[in-house]
Amino acid sequence: MTTLTTLATDMRANRIVAGVRIPHPVSNPTVAPDKEIEVRTAIVERALEVLTETVEGPTVFAVDHAGAH
């Protein structure tokens, strides 16, 4: 999980889950606490899902964390 997906791709990471922001890759402290939990849960669940997917080289996986920004 990272917000620096280009760097992760350059480093040849196989599975890259896009985070929210550089200082808070798996959260957004500017949103309401219940929404922040939803954002964190969505990112972590997606990260666990991609572990089961077959990839050929670096692959960036997006997460639907609407309202996170």
VOVO-966164 format. One record per residue (C-alpha): x, y, z; residue in one letter. Coordinates in steps of 0.2 Angstrom, whole numbers, plus 5000, padded with zeros to 4 digits. Layout:
<bamis>
XYZA...
</bamis>
This chain:
<bamis>
500050005000M500750164995T500350334987T502050334978L501450204965T502650264951T504150234963L503350064968A503250024950T505050074946D505549964961M504649814952R503449784967A502149654960N500649714968R500349894972I498849964981V498550154979A498350244995G497550414999V498950545003R500850535006I500750575025P499250465027H499250325014P497850225023V496850355031S496250535029N496150625046P495150775038T493550665036V492350615050A492950465060P491650345054D492150395036K494050365040E493650195046I492750155029E494250225020V495450115030R494449965028T494249975009A496049995007I496549855018V495249735011E495849774993R497649744998A497149575005L496149534989E497549574977V498649454986L497649314978T497749384960E498949334948T500049474941V501449484928E502549614934G502149774943P500249804944T499349954952V497649914960F496550064963A495350074978V493650154978D493850274993H492650404987A492650554999G494350515006A495050664998H
</bamis>
